[in-house]
């Protein structure tokens, strides 16, 4: 099934996280949100203002926050902890691995300011390794929504319908909001946004929209590109990947993350086992970012629609 999409506006995915959390709290009073002194920056101010009695700021103490989340989960609550993705996924890694994953506890970890589109904050705050780190952990699920609407919906689903630890990454800057509020959405199931026959563009996060733009540009060149949105990195939708690769015979992955260990690696793992396919990767190529405007950085480091088009033409030998 091909999902409908329509560009409405630009809005940061962090607001989708906060609003999704509020909607989930409407239904379940057991949700406790934990902040790390940057409440508004990660979108949790929306929850704090709606349910102040269920929000606790623990200060800049990420490892402690994960320990508190584990204790809450063992007590029957549903903890949600969020900070910048570089801190939530890596500074607190030991506690996530042992306290949450080893015990397979239902806790939601929000990774805000993910990708290079954080912009002026620079390399120290641009999470480009978080997918690789989180998807390596046993029992951990990893989500990477494509826009504000999908972040809101997936956050609700993560809280209401999921079991075990879950990491969801989202961004800081306003990005195109294009997915349908009534979309068919399931954790672990990919979406097809554009039907194509010549090449498959498998994307995640902010680069899904760039992939849709790339498909439009390729169409003008007589190339039919299929665009698949992998909003769930783990568990990954093997069937959707195999189906599109079998259909087109060529695959490009696109992500706002290091190529090593991220979506590209996950897709390559599937195809190398079940359907060896000629493929290439769009993403950060083994380097750190820098300070700059988000759109400028995306272009400089090859994470734009133009870069995707270039990779598609190259792999097709046109």
N, C-alpha and C positions, 0 to 999 in steps of 0.2 A: 504494500500500500504506500503510495506517495503522499506525504504530508503537504498540506497547503501552507504557504507562507506569504506574508505581506508586510513590508516595512512600514511601521507605524511612527516610530520616533527613536531617539537614542536615549538610553537610560542605563546606569551602571547595574551590573548583576548583583552587587552587594545589597542593593535595595530589595531585590527579589528574595534574597536569603532572609532578610529581616522580616519581610511581609509574609513569606511562607511560614516562618516560625510563629508569627502571631496567629495565623489561621489555624495552625496545628494546635496551638495553646487554647483556642476557642473550644476545641473538642476534648482536650486532655489536660487536666489540671496537674498532672505529674511531671510536666516539663519544667526543667530548671535550666536557665541560661547562665553561663559563666563568661565573664568578660576579663580582659587583661589590660585595662586602662586606656583602650583605644576604641571604646564602644561605638561612637558614631562612625569612625573610619571603616568599620567592618559591617555596618548595617544593623547592629544589634540595639541601637538606640530606639528603633521602632518598637522592639519587644519591650525594652526597659520602660518606655513611656506608657505602653499598654498594660503591662503586668509587672509593676515595680516590685511586688512581693515575691516574684519568681525569678528575679535577676540579682546576681551577685558579682561585683567587680572584685577580682582577687589581686589586682595590681599586676605589675610586670613580673610574673612568676609562672611561666607557662608549664613547667614541669609539675608544680604544685597544683595547677588547675586540672591537669590530667588525673592526678591522684585523687582530687576531690570528685571529679567526674566518675571515676571508678567506684568510689565509695557510695556516691548517689545511685549509680546503676545497681550496685549490690543491695541497695536498700529499697529497690523497686521503683525508683524515679527514672526519668529519661533525661539525662544531662546533654546539653548542647554547649560546646566550648568553641570559641572562635577568636582568632587573632590573625595577624599577617601570616600568609602561608609559609614563608621562610621560617617562621618561629613555630607555628602549630605542627608542621610536618617534620621538622628537623631538630629544633632545639629541644623539643619534648619527645624525641623519638624513642628513647629507652623506656620512658613511662608508658607511651602508647603501646609499644611492643609487649611489655610484660604485664602491665596493669589492665589494659583494655583487650588487646588481641589474644594473649595467652588465656585469659578468662572468658573470651568471646562475649564481652559485655555490650549491651545495646547503648551506644553513645555516639553522638554526632560531632564530628570535628570539622569546623569551618576553616577553610584556607583562603583568606581574603588577599587582595592585591597580588594575585597570581599572574605569571607571565611577564613579558617585557613591557606591556602596555601600562604598567605602573608609572612609567615615564621618569619624571624628574627625581624620584626617590633613589634611582640608581641601582647598581649591581647588588648591593647588600640587601635590598628589599624586593628584588625581582625574583620571584620563585620560579625557577626553571628546571628544578629537579624533583619537585614534590610528587609528581605522578609516579616516577620511577621508585622513589623511596616507599610510598604508601602501597603501591600494588605488589611490592615484594613481601609484605607482611601477611602471614597466614590469618585467615578469618576477616581481613579487612576488605571492604568494598570501596570503590573509588568512583566518584561522579565528577563530570566536567560538563556542565550545562552550556548551551550555546548562546543564551540571551537571558534577559531579565525574566520574561514570562516562564521560561523553562526552569530557571533557578528557583523561582517561587513554587512551582508545581513539584519539582523534585525534592525540595526541602520538606514540603508537607509529606510527601510519600516516604522520605527517609525516616521521619519521625513516627508517622502513623503505621506504616506497613512493613518496615524493615526489622530485621533482627541482627544482632551483632554490631561490631564497630563499623562506622562508615565515615569516609572523608569526602567532602565536597569542596571543590575549588571554584573560586569566582573572582571577579575583577573589580578594579577601582574606578576606571574611567567610563564615561557614557559610551555605550556601544549600541549598534542597531538592534532593536527589538522587533523580531519578525515572525517568530513561531506563533502558532494559533493558541489562544487560551483554551480551546476545546480539543487540542491535539491528543492523539492516541499515545500514551506515555506509560512505559513500564520500565522499572529498573532492570537492566540487563538486556534490553531489547533496543537495537539500533533503529534509526529512522531514515527513510529515503526522502530527500527534499527535491531532487531533480532526477528524472529518468534519463538514462543515457546508454549508449551502446559501444562507444569506442574506447573509453577509459574511465576508470573509477577513481574519484577523489574521496578518500575516507578522512573525515576531519573531526575535530573536537573543539569545544570552547569557542572563543572569538573567531577562530579561523573557519568556522562553518559558514558564516556570512561571506567571508572572503572567498571561500570555495564556490559559493553560489554565484558571486560576481565573476569568478574565473570561468565558470561554466557558461555564463552568458557571453563572455568575450570569446571563448573557444567556439561557441556556436556560430558566431559571425565569421569564423575561419573555416567553417564546415566540419568541426569536430564535435561529436556528441559525447558530453561528459556526464557521468552519473555522480551525484553527490550524496554521500551517506554520512549521517551524523551519529558519531559514537559518543553519546552522553554518558554512558557507563563504560569506563575503562576496565573495571573489574567488578563482577564477572563480565567478560566481553562477549559480544554476540557473534560466536563463531559462524553460525549458519548464515547470517547476513553478509559477513566478510567473504565467505566461500562462494556464496551465490553471486555477488557482484563481480568478484574476480573471475569466476567461471564465465560470466556473461561477456565481459569486456576484454579480458586477457592482459590488462595493464592496470597497475594501482599506484596512486600517489597518496601518501598520508600527509596531513597538514595539522600542525599543532603549535601552540605558543609555549613551547617547552623544549628542553634538550632533545635532540633526535635520539640519543642513547637512552634507552630505558623507558621511553614514553609510549605514546600511542603507536608510533611507527614500529617500535620494537614489539609491542603487543600484537599488532597485525602481522608482522613478519613471523612471529612465533606460530600463529595460526596457519598461515599460508605455507610455511616451510614444512609443516607436518601433514597438512591435508591437501594442499593444491599449490605447489611451487609456481610462483607468478613473478613476472618481471615487475619490479617496483622501485620507487624512489621516494625520498623523504623531504618534506618542507618543515623546517623547525630551526631551533638554535643549534649551530654546528660546533659543539665542544668549546664554548667560550662564554665569558661573562658579558653582561650588558653594560650599559652606561646611562648617565643622566641625559634626558632629552625629551622632546615631545613624543607622546605615544605613537602617533602616525609616522613620524620621522624614524623612530626606532624600528617600527614594524617593517618599513621599507628598507632601511639600512641592513637589517639582519635577515632579509629574505622571507618575511612572513606576511606577504601581501598577496592580493589577487594576481598582480603582475608576476610575482615569483612563482605562483602556482601554475599559471599559464605557461611560463617558460619551462618549468619542469615537465609539464604534460607534452609540450611540443618536442622536447628533447628525447623523452623516453619513446615517443612514437616515431622518432627519426624523420620528422617532417622538416 
